[in-house]
Amino acid sequence: MKSRRVRRRALSITVAAALTGVAACSAGASGGSGGKDRADAPAANRVGPVAALRSAEKSTSGADSARIRSTTTMGSLLSMTTHGSLAWDGGITGTVTITCTGGSTAELMRRLGTTSMEARYLPDAYYARMSDTFAARTGGRHWIRYGYGDLASLPGGSGGLLKDRMRNTTPDKPVQMLLASNDVRKVGAEKVDGQATTHYAGTVRVADLAGRSSSLTASQLAGLKKQLTQAGVSTETVDIWVDDRDLLVKKTEKADTATGTMTQTAHYSDYGVKAGARRPPAGDTADFRTLLKKRGASGLTS
């Protein structure tokens, strides 16, 4: 029985790691060097930080799609990279590649045949393409389908957090967090990825989050507080860099969580890029909930 529980959790961790790859893009390392205002700085650098971030929130949300690349570390559990394109008009859609580069999850992935996977996001579900080794233990099917409504079945209470993060994976979310924190300051003008940007920073204290400055509704604000609390986060530092079109170019975050210190850096580019994902063949797809229920993840880590 104990062995079965371990294997069941191994499958859960594997899929949760893949989910986290994109979920974190909207959420890990904080900081950045300061800078002085320059004459050639973006217009946003010459207005108050709250007004500038409100403009960035609107522009970034309305851009509908972007290329994303990120690096994430979650204590000793996981370090990973993610790159691809996502669209967020009418639900999250897109394709990314997630590579586990360290931590206990990377070791688990090696035992399952690969440390890299393709992930496809459709409005109703997330799909992860696993290895041939994994497929040989799941009836020959390479893809795992995870309906967003089924995420609560993940053990350890992490499912609700992942569900909310997966359904809200857009670059404007860290901007909203800063605005809701009521702690926004302009650091200065800096070059990021060859672009002139304005750097803003702040500290998000979960207990003090309020909707005064952001466009978050009361229910969205309550959901954000719940997400962070479930992850064991009480304080998080957030830095963002905005270009002269009021679009987010870079975001960093750092927080202590229930699984260790989480750090992430995400870069956004090519706003408006075509981003999509095809639903994998049904005959090559296994439903995650069914795997857990009928197979108990038997033999997946042996």
N, C-alpha and C positions, 0 to 999 in steps of 0.2 A: 504493500500500500504506500509506504514512504517513497519507494522508487517511482511509483506512478505519479505521485504528487510532484516530485522533482522534475519529471519529464514534462508534465503538464505545465509547470511554471516555466520550464525552459522554452517551450513553444510560445508562451505568453510574452516572455522577455524579448524573444527574437522579433516578434511582430511589433511589440511596443517600441523597440529600438527603431524600427523602420518608421513607425508613426511619428516618433519624436523628431526624426530628421527634418520633416517639413514643419511640424508643429513649432519647433524651436525657431524656424525662420521668421515666424511672426511674433515671437515672444519678445544665446548667450554670451564675451569678456568686456568689461567696461573700462571706461577711462579714455584717455587721449590727451595729447599735448594741448596746451593753451595757445592762444594766438591774439594778435592785436588787430583791430579794425584796419582795413586797407581801402584805398580809394577804389580799387577794382573789385571789391567784394560784392557778392550778390546783393540785390536790393533788400532781401530778407534780413541782411545784417544791419540795416539801418532803421529797423522798426523794432518795437518791443517784442520780447521773446514769445509771449502768449499769442499776440496777433500773428506773428510769423508762423508759429506752429499750427494755428488754426488754418492758415492758408495752405500749409504743407499737408495737413490732414485732408483737406478738401481736394487738393490737386492729386495727391497720391492715391486716394480712394477712387477718384474718377478716372485714373489712368487705365484701369481694368486688367492690366497684365504686365509682367516684367520677367527678366531673367534674374535668377537668384543663385548665389553661391554663399555657403556658410561653413563655419567650423564650430563645433560644439563639444564641450567637455562636461560630463556629469560625474564628478567625484571619481572613484575607482571603477564605477560601473561602465562608463562608456566615453569614448572620444570618437568623433565622426566628422565626415565632410559631406556636404550636399550640394549638388548643382543641377540646374535645369530651368524650366520655364513654367510659370503658373499664371492662370487667369482667374479673376474673382468676380466677374460680372454674372450673377445668377448662380452662384455656388462655385466652389473651388474645382478647377479643372487644370490638369497639366501632367507633365512627366518629369521626373527627377531621378538622378542616380545618387544613391546613398552608400557610402563606404565607411565601415567601422575600422578605425585606425588604432584603437587601443582599448584597454579596460577588459573587464570580465565578459562583456557582451561580445567583443571581438573574438575572444577565445571560443566562446560558444558558437559563433558563426563559422569559425574555421572548422569546428567539428561537424557542422552541418554542410560543409562543402564550399563555402565562399564567404568573403567578408564584404562583398559588394552586391547590391541588388538594384534593380529598376523598380521604381514605384510609380504607379499611375493613380491619379486622383480624379474621380468623377463626382458629380453632385451628391450621389447616393451612397458611395462606397469608395474605399481605398483598396488597391491591389498591389501586392508585393510579389515579385518574381524571384523564387527561391532556386537553389541549385539542383543539379541532377541527383546528388546524394539525398537531398531532402525529398525530392519527388519520388525516389525509389521507396521511401518509407511512408508515403501518403498516397498510395494507389497510382503512382506515375504522374501526378498533377504538379505542375511547377508553380502555379499562381495561387496565392491565398487571397480570398476576398474578405474584407472586413467592413460590414455595414456600420455606419457611424452610430446607428441606434443600438448596436450590439456591444459597444465598447465598455459598457458598465460591467460586462462579464469578466473583464481582466481582474486578476487577483490583486490584493494589496490596496484597493481603493483608488487606483490610478486611472481607472477607466473613464470616470466622469471628467477628469481634468483633460485627458487626451481627446475625448469627444468634443469638448468645448473648444480646445485649441485647434483641432482639425477643421472644425466648421468655421473658424474665424482666422484663417491664415492669410492675412493681407499686410502689406508693409505699413499701412496707416495705424496698425494697432499699437506699436511702441510710441507713436506720436500721441495717441489718445491716452496712453498710460501716463506720459509726462504731463499732459494737460490736466488729467485727473489728480495728479499728485500734488498740485499746487506748489510745486518746487521746480521751477524752470529757470535756468540761467543761460545766458549766451556766453560761450567760452571764447569764440572768436572765429576769424576767417582762416580756413585751412584748405590745402589741396588734398583731394581724395580721388584716387584712380585717375589722376590727371585733370580733374575738374576743380574749379573754384567752388567751395562750399562754405556754409556757415555751420559751426559746431554748437550744439545745444546739449545741456546735461541736466540731470536732476536725480533726486533720490525718491523712490516710490516706497512710502510706508503704508503697508496694506491697511492698517487700522485707520489711517487718515484720508484714504481715497475719497474723493468727492466729485460730483459732476459739474461743478460750477463753471469750469473753463472748457471742458471737453464736450463733444457732442453725444457722449454716452447717455443712454436712457437709464432710469433707475434700475430696471431689470438687468441691463447690460453691466452696469457698475456692480450690482450685487453678484452677477456671474463672475466678473473679473476677480472680485475679492474672494469668492469661493474657490476659483481655480488656484490662486496663489496660496491660499490657506491650506488647501488639500495637498499641495506640493511641499508644505512645511516652510513656506516663504513668509517672512514678516517684513523684510526690507530688501529692496532691489535697486541697484544703480543702473541708470539708462543713459546712454549717449547716442545722439543721432546727428547726422550730417545732411544738410539740405542744399540742393543746387539752386541756380538762379531761375529755374522753372518751378520752384517750390516742390520739387520731388525728392523723396528720400533716396540718398545715395549709399548710406552706410548706417548700420545700427549695431551697438554693442550693449550687452547686458551682463550683469553679474549678480548672483544671489546665492545664499546658503539655503539648501533644500534638505528634505528628509533623507536624500540619498547622497548628500555631499555638496560641495560647491559646484554650481552650474555657471559656466561662462560660455558666451557665444558671440561671434562676430558674423554679421550678414551683410553682403553687398548686393545692391539692386541696380540693374541697368536695362537698357533697351525697353523702356516703358512702351506699351502698345504692341509688343511683339506677339506674333501668333503663337498661342499656346493651347494645346489640346491633348487628349488621350483617348486611345481606342480601348474599348472593353475587351479584355483577354478572352480567348475562346472558352466557352463553357466547359468543353470536354477536357480542358487543361487547367481547370480552376477548382479549388477546394474551398469551401466556406469555413472560416475560422471557428465559428460557433459549433458547426457540425463536427469538426475535427476534435474539439475539446469534449463534446458530448458523447460521441460514438466511439472515438478511438482512444480517448484519454491521453493523447499524445504518446501512445505506447511506442517505445523503441526509438524515439526521435533523437535522443542524445547518446544512444549506445553505440 
